Amino acid sequence: MPQQAQDPKQAIRAHALALGFDAVGFAPAALGEVARDGLRAYLAAGHHGDMGWLESRAHQRASPDALWPEAKSVVVVGINYGPAGDPLALLERPERGAVSVYARGRDYHDVLKARLRQLARLVTEDTGCEVKLFVDTAPVMEKPLAETAGLGWQGKHTNLVSRTYGSWLFLGELYTTLALEPDAPGADRCGGCSRCLAACPTDAFPAPYRLDARRCISYLTIEHKGHIPRELRPAMGNRIYGCDDCLAVCPWNKFARRAREDAFLPRLELTAPRLADFALLDDAAFREVFAGSPVKRTGRDRFVRNVLIAIGNSDDATLIPSAERLLADGSPLVRAMAVWACGRLCDAAEFGALRSCFAATETDPAVCEEWQAERDGRPPDRP
């Protein structure tokens, strides 16, 4: 029989810290009306875009005990992934692609799950309780739970802010049948600051504490499967996977520290990648380059779509051949963005020649629409 720990909460915290988690908190397996109402309003407004999985299991997301009725407490853990330098510095180098800090190292899902499995084993050995673990792959409202467990608070940008780690915490949860005393919830310390809202390139915040994902660059480059709206493309700049702007400008980052976990240190090929190199990736090369990376989840076509938007925003004529070669790509999604990129970079004569070569044989409606839009939208003096 397992030996009942004299203080299971203290033992769980000690186990978690010994395993390399940087933050640990305890919450009841329930969420308050504020979180539930916020989710309902978010879905009702359509702010989740085409993330249908948010809506399909909303009742379980809003109530941890609906996901697992036996759960009594939630252990919320966090690992710091703070960057060593300014994550926005690369935005000043338009020929390079900016990848979100969280995706520059190994896939955090794999790292946290492996560590949570170790924690789950230790907890069950100590107490004999039942547990279930989650890392962003189940209907769990991670940020409200983390706030309830005292790890921080949801800022005006809707992300978690920590007094110790700023904007840079990966979260995981261990649901348990143990009835553990909850920690004091995190207090909102945003005050009158609204830097995160002002920093958003696409105005994705209709109000403080509210996000319209349909305008969010992270959603558009990672979750959105279709063509990114034309009016939002210029504001994306060279952000090819995710966006850190609202996170990076938070004043609480003055207390943040560099990640100590080797798995989250940036891979060399993702620190300042050349757009021209990424535009060359076929499916096999994409899978090879991004093996073990969260970037792999987008698939090659959506990723190259993002790269082409960055090329179109680069104002760099040397990248025209990178876009031009993709006008004949097998993916309509890629071809459409190649049209847009060429339209942004080519002069009238060059674009007219490309149109003569490619547009007449195009059959996909979305690509045809891009050719038509670029032709109709090009003023006579457009470079």
DRENDO-1510 file (C-alpha; in Angstrom, 1 decimal, always signed):
<recs>
REC; n; res; u; v; w
REC; 1; MET; +0.0; +0.0; +0.0 .
REC; 2; PRO; +1.3; +3.5; -0.7 .
REC; 3; GLN; +2.3; +5.5; +2.2 .
REC; 4; GLN; +0.1; +8.5; +2.8 .
REC; 5; ALA; +2.3; +11.7; +2.9 .
REC; 6; GLN; +1.8; +13.8; +6.0 .
REC; 7; ASP; +1.5; +16.9; +3.9 .
REC; 8; PRO; +0.6; +15.9; +0.3 .
REC; 9; LYS; +0.5; +19.4; -1.0 .
REC; 10; GLN; +4.0; +20.2; +0.3 .
REC; 11; ALA; +5.3; +16.9; -1.1 .
REC; 12; ILE; +3.8; +17.6; -4.5 .
REC; 13; ARG; +5.3; +21.0; -4.7 .
REC; 14; ALA; +8.7; +19.6; -3.7 .
REC; 15; HIS; +8.4; +16.9; -6.4 .
REC; 16; ALA; +7.5; +19.4; -9.0 .
REC; 17; LEU; +10.3; +21.7; -8.3 .
REC; 18; ALA; +12.8; +18.8; -8.1 .
REC; 19; LEU; +11.6; +17.7; -11.6 .
REC; 20; GLY; +12.5; +21.1; -13.0 .
REC; 21; PHE; +9.2; +23.0; -13.0 .
REC; 22; ASP; +9.7; +26.6; -12.1 .
REC; 23; ALA; +6.2; +27.4; -10.8 .
REC; 24; VAL; +3.7; +25.3; -8.9 .
REC; 25; GLY; +0.2; +26.2; -7.7 .
REC; 26; PHE; -3.0; +24.5; -6.5 .
REC; 27; ALA; -6.6; +25.2; -7.5 .
REC; 28; PRO; -10.0; +23.6; -7.0 .
REC; 29; ALA; -11.3; +21.5; -9.9 .
REC; 30; ALA; -13.8; +24.3; -10.8 .
REC; 31; LEU; -13.8; +27.6; -12.5 .
REC; 32; GLY; -15.8; +30.7; -11.4 .
REC; 33; GLU; -18.5; +32.5; -13.3 .
REC; 34; VAL; -16.1; +35.1; -14.7 .
REC; 35; ALA; -14.1; +32.5; -16.6 .
REC; 36; ARG; -17.3; +30.6; -17.8 .
REC; 37; ASP; -19.0; +33.8; -18.9 .
REC; 38; GLY; -15.9; +35.0; -20.7 .
REC; 39; LEU; -15.7; +31.7; -22.7 .
REC; 40; ARG; -19.4; +31.9; -23.6 .
REC; 41; ALA; -19.0; +35.5; -24.8 .
REC; 42; TYR; -15.9; +34.7; -26.7 .
REC; 43; LEU; -17.6; +31.9; -28.6 .
REC; 44; ALA; -20.8; +33.8; -29.1 .
REC; 45; ALA; -18.9; +36.7; -30.7 .
REC; 46; GLY; -17.2; +34.3; -33.1 .
REC; 47; HIS; -13.8; +35.5; -31.9 .
REC; 48; HIS; -12.4; +31.9; -32.0 .
REC; 49; GLY; -12.5; +31.9; -35.8 .
REC; 50; ASP; -12.2; +28.5; -37.3 .
REC; 51; MET; -10.9; +26.8; -34.1 .
REC; 52; GLY; -14.0; +24.7; -33.9 .
REC; 53; TRP; -12.6; +22.5; -31.1 .
REC; 54; LEU; -13.0; +25.4; -28.7 .
REC; 55; GLU; -16.8; +25.3; -29.2 .
REC; 56; SER; -17.3; +21.6; -29.6 .
REC; 57; ARG; -16.3; +20.8; -26.0 .
REC; 58; ALA; -17.0; +24.1; -24.4 .
REC; 59; HIS; -18.9; +22.6; -21.5 .
REC; 60; GLN; -15.8; +20.6; -20.5 .
REC; 61; ARG; -13.5; +23.5; -21.0 .
REC; 62; ALA; -15.7; +25.7; -18.7 .
REC; 63; SER; -15.9; +23.1; -15.9 .
REC; 64; PRO; -13.0; +20.8; -15.0 .
REC; 65; ASP; -15.4; +18.5; -13.2 .
REC; 66; ALA; -17.3; +18.1; -16.5 .
REC; 67; LEU; -14.1; +16.9; -18.1 .
REC; 68; TRP; -13.4; +14.5; -15.2 .
REC; 69; PRO; -16.1; +14.3; -12.6 .
REC; 70; GLU; -13.8; +12.6; -10.0 .
REC; 71; ALA; -11.4; +15.5; -10.0 .
REC; 72; LYS; -11.2; +17.5; -6.8 .
REC; 73; SER; -8.0; +19.6; -7.3 .
REC; 74; VAL; -5.7; +20.8; -10.0 .
REC; 75; VAL; -2.0; +21.1; -9.7 .
REC; 76; VAL; -0.9; +23.8; -12.2 .
REC; 77; VAL; +2.8; +23.8; -13.1 .
REC; 78; GLY; +4.9; +26.2; -15.3 .
REC; 79; ILE; +8.3; +26.1; -16.9 .
REC; 80; ASN; +10.0; +29.4; -17.8 .
REC; 81; TYR; +11.0; +29.8; -21.5 .
REC; 82; GLY; +12.2; +33.4; -21.2 .
REC; 83; PRO; +14.3; +34.6; -24.1 .
REC; 84; ALA; +17.9; +35.8; -23.7 .
REC; 85; GLY; +17.4; +39.0; -25.7 .
REC; 86; ASP; +14.7; +41.2; -27.2 .
REC; 87; PRO; +12.3; +38.9; -29.1 .
REC; 88; LEU; +11.2; +41.8; -31.3 .
REC; 89; ALA; +14.7; +42.7; -32.6 .
REC; 90; LEU; +14.3; +40.5; -35.6 .
REC; 91; LEU; +11.3; +42.6; -36.8 .
REC; 92; GLU; +13.9; +45.1; -38.0 .
REC; 93; ARG; +15.4; +42.6; -40.4 .
REC; 94; PRO; +12.7; +42.1; -43.1 .
REC; 95; GLU; +14.7; +39.6; -45.1 .
REC; 96; ARG; +14.6; +37.3; -42.1 .
REC; 97; GLY; +11.6; +35.4; -40.7 .
REC; 98; ALA; +10.5; +36.0; -37.1 .
REC; 99; VAL; +9.4; +32.9; -35.2 .
REC; 100; SER; +7.7; +33.2; -31.9 .
REC; 101; VAL; +10.0; +32.6; -28.9 .
REC; 102; TYR; +8.0; +29.6; -27.7 .
REC; 103; ALA; +8.6; +27.8; -31.0 .
REC; 104; ARG; +12.3; +28.3; -31.4 .
REC; 105; GLY; +13.3; +25.3; -29.3 .
REC; 106; ARG; +11.8; +21.8; -28.8 .
REC; 107; ASP; +8.1; +21.3; -28.8 .
REC; 108; TYR; +7.0; +22.2; -25.2 .
REC; 109; HIS; +4.1; +19.7; -25.3 .
REC; 110; ASP; +6.6; +16.9; -25.4 .
REC; 111; VAL; +8.8; +18.3; -22.7 .
REC; 112; LEU; +6.0; +19.1; -20.2 .
REC; 113; LYS; +4.1; +15.9; -20.8 .
REC; 114; ALA; +7.2; +13.8; -20.1 .
REC; 115; ARG; +7.8; +15.7; -16.9 .
REC; 116; LEU; +4.2; +15.6; -15.8 .
REC; 117; ARG; +4.2; +11.9; -16.2 .
REC; 118; GLN; +7.0; +11.7; -13.8 .
REC; 119; LEU; +5.2; +14.0; -11.4 .
REC; 120; ALA; +2.0; +11.9; -11.8 .
REC; 121; ARG; +3.9; +8.7; -10.9 .
REC; 122; LEU; +5.4; +10.2; -7.8 .
REC; 123; VAL; +2.0; +11.6; -6.6 .
REC; 124; THR; +0.2; +8.3; -7.1 .
REC; 125; GLU; +3.0; +6.4; -5.3 .
REC; 126; ASP; +2.8; +8.9; -2.4 .
REC; 127; THR; -1.0; +9.1; -2.0 .
REC; 128; GLY; -2.7; +6.4; -4.0 .
REC; 129; CYS; -4.9; +9.0; -5.7 .
REC; 130; GLU; -5.9; +9.0; -9.3 .
REC; 131; VAL; -4.5; +11.6; -11.7 .
REC; 132; LYS; -4.9; +12.9; -15.3 .
REC; 133; LEU; -2.4; +15.2; -17.0 .
REC; 134; PHE; -2.9; +17.8; -19.7 .
REC; 135; VAL; -0.7; +20.1; -21.7 .
REC; 136; ASP; -2.7; +22.3; -24.1 .
REC; 137; THR; -4.2; +19.3; -25.9 .
REC; 138; ALA; -7.6; +18.9; -24.1 .
REC; 139; PRO; -10.5; +21.1; -23.2 .
REC; 140; VAL; -8.8; +22.8; -20.3 .
REC; 141; MET; -8.8; +26.6; -19.6 .
REC; 142; GLU; -5.2; +26.7; -18.6 .
REC; 143; LYS; -4.8; +30.4; -18.0 .
REC; 144; PRO; -7.8; +30.9; -15.7 .
REC; 145; LEU; -6.7; +27.8; -13.8 .
REC; 146; ALA; -3.2; +29.2; -13.5 .
REC; 147; GLU; -4.6; +32.4; -12.2 .
REC; 148; THR; -6.8; +30.6; -9.7 .
REC; 149; ALA; -3.7; +28.6; -8.6 .
REC; 150; GLY; -1.7; +31.8; -7.9 .
REC; 151; LEU; +0.8; +31.5; -10.8 .
REC; 152; GLY; -0.1; +34.9; -12.0 .
REC; 153; TRP; -3.0; +36.7; -13.6 .
REC; 154; GLN; -4.5; +37.1; -17.1 .
REC; 155; GLY; -3.4; +40.4; -18.4 .
REC; 156; LYS; -5.3; +42.8; -20.7 .
REC; 157; HIS; -3.8; +40.8; -23.6 .
REC; 158; THR; -5.5; +37.6; -22.1 .
REC; 159; ASN; -2.2; +35.9; -21.6 .
REC; 160; LEU; -0.8; +34.9; -18.2 .
REC; 161; VAL; +1.5; +37.4; -16.5 .
REC; 162; SER; +3.8; +36.3; -13.7 .
REC; 163; ARG; +5.5; +38.6; -11.2 .
REC; 164; THR; +8.5; +36.3; -11.4 .
REC; 165; TYR; +8.7; +35.2; -15.0 .
REC; 166; GLY; +6.8; +37.9; -16.8 .
REC; 167; SER; +5.2; +36.6; -20.0 .
REC; 168; TRP; +7.2; +33.5; -20.4 .
REC; 169; LEU; +5.6; +30.4; -18.8 .
REC; 170; PHE; +4.6; +27.2; -20.4 .
REC; 171; LEU; +1.7; +25.6; -18.5 .
REC; 172; GLY; +0.6; +22.1; -17.7 .
REC; 173; GLU; -2.0; +20.6; -15.3 .
REC; 174; LEU; -2.4; +17.6; -13.2 .
REC; 175; TYR; -6.0; +16.8; -12.3 .
REC; 176; THR; -6.2; +14.7; -9.1 .
REC; 177; THR; -8.8; +13.1; -6.9 .
REC; 178; LEU; -7.0; +14.6; -3.8 .
REC; 179; ALA; -8.8; +17.4; -2.0 .
REC; 180; LEU; -6.0; +19.9; -1.7 .
REC; 181; GLU; -6.1; +23.3; -0.1 .
REC; 182; PRO; -6.0; +25.8; -2.9 .
REC; 183; ASP; -3.4; +28.6; -3.1 .
REC; 184; ALA; -4.4; +32.2; -3.1 .
REC; 185; PRO; -5.4; +33.3; -6.6 .
REC; 186; GLY; -3.2; +35.7; -8.6 .
REC; 187; ALA; -4.2; +39.4; -8.3 .
REC; 188; ASP; -4.5; +41.5; -11.4 .
REC; 189; ARG; -1.6; +43.9; -11.4 .
REC; 190; CYS; -2.0; +45.5; -14.9 .
REC; 191; GLY; -3.2; +48.7; -13.4 .
REC; 192; GLY; -3.5; +51.5; -16.0 .
REC; 193; CYS; -1.0; +50.0; -18.4 .
REC; 194; SER; -2.2; +49.2; -21.9 .
REC; 195; ARG; +1.1; +48.7; -23.7 .
REC; 196; CYS; +0.1; +45.2; -24.9 .
REC; 197; LEU; -3.1; +46.5; -26.5 .
REC; 198; ALA; -1.3; +49.3; -28.3 .
REC; 199; ALA; +1.5; +47.0; -29.5 .
REC; 200; CYS; -0.8; +44.7; -31.5 .
REC; 201; PRO; +0.0; +45.1; -35.2 .
REC; 202; THR; -3.4; +44.1; -36.3 .
REC; 203; ASP; -5.6; +45.6; -33.6 .
REC; 204; ALA; -6.8; +42.2; -32.3 .
REC; 205; PHE; -8.1; +43.5; -29.0 .
REC; 206; PRO; -11.6; +45.0; -29.2 .
REC; 207; ALA; -11.3; +45.8; -25.5 .
REC; 208; PRO; -9.0; +45.1; -22.6 .
REC; 209; TYR; -9.1; +41.4; -21.6 .
REC; 210; ARG; -10.8; +40.5; -24.9 .
REC; 211; LEU; -9.0; +39.0; -27.9 .
REC; 212; ASP; -10.5; +38.6; -31.4 .
REC; 213; ALA; -8.4; +35.7; -32.6 .
REC; 214; ARG; -9.5; +36.3; -36.2 .
REC; 215; ARG; -7.2; +39.3; -36.2 .
REC; 216; CYS; -4.4; +37.8; -34.1 .
REC; 217; ILE; -1.1; +37.0; -36.0 .
REC; 218; SER; -0.5; +34.0; -33.8 .
REC; 219; TYR; -3.9; +32.6; -34.9 .
REC; 220; LEU; -3.5; +33.6; -38.5 .
REC; 221; THR; -0.1; +32.0; -38.9 .
REC; 222; ILE; -0.6; +28.9; -36.8 .
REC; 223; GLU; -4.3; +28.0; -36.5 .
REC; 224; HIS; -5.9; +29.5; -39.6 .
REC; 225; LYS; -6.0; +27.0; -42.5 .
REC; 226; GLY; -7.1; +29.2; -45.3 .
REC; 227; HIS; -6.2; +32.4; -47.0 .
REC; 228; ILE; -5.2; +35.2; -44.7 .
REC; 229; PRO; -7.4; +38.3; -45.3 .
REC; 230; ARG; -5.6; +40.8; -47.6 .
REC; 231; GLU; -6.1; +43.7; -45.3 .
REC; 232; LEU; -4.2; +42.0; -42.5 .
REC; 233; ARG; -1.2; +40.8; -44.5 .
REC; 234; PRO; +0.8; +44.1; -44.6 .
REC; 235; ALA; +0.7; +44.4; -40.7 .
REC; 236; MET; +2.1; +40.9; -40.3 .
REC; 237; GLY; +5.6; +42.1; -41.4 .
REC; 238; ASN; +8.1; +39.2; -41.3 .
REC; 239; ARG; +6.2; +37.3; -38.6 .
REC; 240; ILE; +6.1; +33.8; -40.1 .
REC; 241; TYR; +5.0; +31.7; -37.0 .
REC; 242; GLY; +3.3; +33.4; -34.1 .
REC; 243; CYS; +3.7; +36.8; -32.7 .
REC; 244; ASP; +5.3; +38.0; -29.4 .
REC; 245; ASP; +4.5; +41.7; -29.6 .
REC; 246; CYS; +1.9; +41.9; -26.8 .
REC; 247; LEU; +4.0; +39.6; -24.6 .
REC; 248; ALA; +7.3; +41.3; -25.1 .
REC; 249; VAL; +6.2; +44.8; -24.3 .
REC; 250; CYS; +4.8; +43.9; -20.8 .
REC; 251; PRO; +6.6; +45.9; -18.1 .
REC; 252; TRP; +6.6; +42.8; -15.8 .
REC; 253; ASN; +9.2; +41.3; -18.1 .
REC; 254; LYS; +11.7; +43.4; -16.2 .
REC; 255; PHE; +11.7; +40.5; -13.6 .
REC; 256; ALA; +11.8; +37.8; -16.2 .
REC; 257; ARG; +14.9; +35.6; -16.5 .
REC; 258; ARG; +16.4; +33.5; -19.3 .
REC; 259; ALA; +15.1; +29.9; -19.7 .
REC; 260; ARG; +17.3; +27.4; -17.9 .
REC; 261; GLU; +15.8; +24.4; -19.7 .
REC; 262; ASP; +18.1; +23.4; -22.5 .
REC; 263; ALA; +15.1; +22.1; -24.6 .
REC; 264; PHE; +13.7; +25.7; -24.8 .
REC; 265; LEU; +16.9; +27.4; -26.0 .
REC; 266; PRO; +16.6; +28.5; -29.6 .
REC; 267; ARG; +17.7; +26.2; -32.4 .
REC; 268; LEU; +20.3; +27.9; -34.6 .
REC; 269; GLU; +18.2; +27.6; -37.7 .
REC; 270; LEU; +15.3; +29.5; -36.0 .
REC; 271; THR; +17.2; +32.4; -34.5 .
REC; 272; ALA; +17.4; +34.5; -37.7 .
REC; 273; PRO; +16.2; +32.4; -40.6 .
REC; 274; ARG; +16.4; +33.7; -44.2 .
REC; 275; LEU; +13.1; +33.9; -45.9 .
REC; 276; ALA; +14.7; +32.8; -49.2 .
REC; 277; ASP; +15.8; +29.5; -47.5 .
REC; 278; PHE; +12.4; +28.8; -46.1 .
REC; 279; ALA; +10.7; +29.5; -49.5 .
REC; 280; LEU; +12.7; +26.5; -50.9 .
REC; 281; LEU; +11.1; +24.0; -48.5 .
REC; 282; ASP; +9.1; +21.1; -50.0 .
REC; 283; ASP; +7.1; +18.8; -47.8 .
REC; 284; ALA; +10.0; +16.4; -47.0 .
REC; 285; ALA; +12.4; +19.2; -46.2 .
REC; 286; PHE; +9.9; +21.0; -44.0 .
REC; 287; ARG; +9.4; +17.8; -42.0 .
REC; 288; GLU; +13.1; +17.3; -41.6 .
REC; 289; VAL; +13.8; +20.9; -40.6 .
REC; 290; PHE; +11.0; +21.1; -38.1 .
REC; 291; ALA; +11.1; +17.6; -36.6 .
REC; 292; GLY; +10.6; +18.0; -32.9 .
REC; 293; SER; +9.4; +21.6; -33.3 .
REC; 294; PRO; +5.9; +23.0; -32.7 .
REC; 295; VAL; +6.2; +24.6; -36.1 .
REC; 296; LYS; +5.6; +21.2; -37.7 .
REC; 297; ARG; +1.9; +21.4; -36.8 .
REC; 298; THR; +1.1; +24.0; -39.5 .
REC; 299; GLY; +2.3; +21.8; -42.3 .
REC; 300; ARG; +4.5; +22.9; -45.2 .
REC; 301; ASP; +1.8; +24.7; -47.2 .
REC; 302; ARG; +0.6; +27.0; -44.5 .
REC; 303; PHE; +4.1; +27.7; -43.3 .
REC; 304; VAL; +5.2; +28.7; -46.8 .
REC; 305; ARG; +2.1; +30.8; -47.1 .
REC; 306; ASN; +3.3; +32.8; -44.1 .
REC; 307; VAL; +6.8; +33.0; -45.6 .
REC; 308; LEU; +5.5; +34.4; -48.8 .
REC; 309; ILE; +3.5; +37.1; -46.9 .
REC; 310; ALA; +6.8; +38.1; -45.2 .
REC; 311; ILE; +8.5; +38.2; -48.6 .
REC; 312; GLY; +5.8; +40.4; -49.9 .
REC; 313; ASN; +6.3; +42.7; -46.9 .
REC; 314; SER; +10.1; +42.8; -47.2 .
REC; 315; ASP; +10.4; +45.5; -49.9 .
REC; 316; ASP; +13.4; +43.5; -51.0 .
REC; 317; ALA; +13.5; +42.9; -54.8 .
REC; 318; THR; +16.2; +40.2; -54.4 .
REC; 319; LEU; +13.4; +38.0; -53.0 .
REC; 320; ILE; +11.3; +38.2; -56.2 .
REC; 321; PRO; +12.8; +34.9; -57.6 .
REC; 322; SER; +11.8; +33.1; -54.3 .
REC; 323; ALA; +8.2; +34.2; -54.8 .
REC; 324; GLU; +8.2; +33.7; -58.6 .
REC; 325; ARG; +9.2; +30.0; -58.4 .
REC; 326; LEU; +6.2; +29.3; -56.2 .
REC; 327; LEU; +3.7; +30.6; -58.7 .
REC; 328; ALA; +3.7; +27.0; -60.1 .
REC; 329; ASP; +3.6; +25.3; -56.7 .
REC; 330; GLY; +1.3; +22.4; -56.2 .
REC; 331; SER; -0.6; +24.1; -53.4 .
REC; 332; PRO; -3.3; +26.7; -54.3 .
REC; 333; LEU; -2.7; +28.3; -50.9 .
REC; 334; VAL; +1.0; +28.8; -51.7 .
REC; 335; ARG; +0.3; +29.9; -55.3 .
REC; 336; ALA; -2.1; +32.6; -54.1 .
REC; 337; MET; +0.4; +34.1; -51.7 .
REC; 338; ALA; +3.1; +33.9; -54.4 .
REC; 339; VAL; +0.9; +36.1; -56.6 .
REC; 340; TRP; +0.4; +38.5; -53.7 .
REC; 341; ALA; +4.1; +38.7; -52.9 .
REC; 342; CYS; +5.0; +39.2; -56.6 .
REC; 343; GLY; +2.4; +41.9; -56.8 .
REC; 344; ARG; +4.0; +43.7; -53.9 .
REC; 345; LEU; +7.6; +43.5; -55.1 .
REC; 346; CYS; +7.5; +43.5; -58.9 .
REC; 347; ASP; +7.2; +46.6; -61.1 .
REC; 348; ALA; +4.3; +46.8; -63.6 .
REC; 349; ALA; +6.2; +45.3; -66.5 .
REC; 350; GLU; +7.5; +42.4; -64.4 .
REC; 351; PHE; +4.1; +41.7; -62.9 .
REC; 352; GLY; +2.4; +41.9; -66.3 .
REC; 353; ALA; +4.9; +39.3; -67.7 .
REC; 354; LEU; +4.2; +36.9; -64.8 .
REC; 355; ARG; +0.5; +37.3; -65.3 .
REC; 356; SER; +0.8; +36.4; -69.0 .
REC; 357; CYS; +2.7; +33.3; -68.1 .
REC; 358; PHE; +0.7; +32.0; -65.2 .
REC; 359; ALA; -2.7; +33.6; -64.8 .
REC; 360; ALA; -4.2; +32.2; -68.0 .
REC; 361; THR; -3.7; +28.6; -67.0 .
REC; 362; GLU; -4.8; +29.0; -63.4 .
REC; 363; THR; -8.0; +27.1; -62.4 .
REC; 364; ASP; -8.2; +27.5; -58.6 .
REC; 365; PRO; -10.7; +30.3; -57.8 .
REC; 366; ALA; -8.7; +31.7; -54.9 .
REC; 367; VAL; -5.6; +32.0; -56.9 .
REC; 368; CYS; -7.5; +33.6; -59.8 .
REC; 369; GLU; -8.9; +36.1; -57.3 .
REC; 370; GLU; -5.4; +37.0; -56.2 .
REC; 371; TRP; -4.3; +37.7; -59.8 .
REC; 372; GLN; -7.4; +39.8; -60.4 .
REC; 373; ALA; -7.0; +41.7; -57.1 .
REC; 374; GLU; -3.4; +42.5; -57.8 .
REC; 375; ARG; -4.2; +43.7; -61.3 .
REC; 376; ASP; -7.2; +45.8; -60.2 .
REC; 377; GLY; -5.4; +47.2; -57.1 .
REC; 378; ARG; -2.2; +48.2; -58.8 .
REC; 379; PRO; -2.0; +52.0; -59.3 .
REC; 380; PRO; +0.0; +53.1; -62.4 .
REC; 381; ASP; +3.0; +54.3; -60.4 .
REC; 382; ARG; +3.1; +51.4; -58.1 .
REC; 383; PRO; +6.7; +50.1; -58.0 .
</recs>
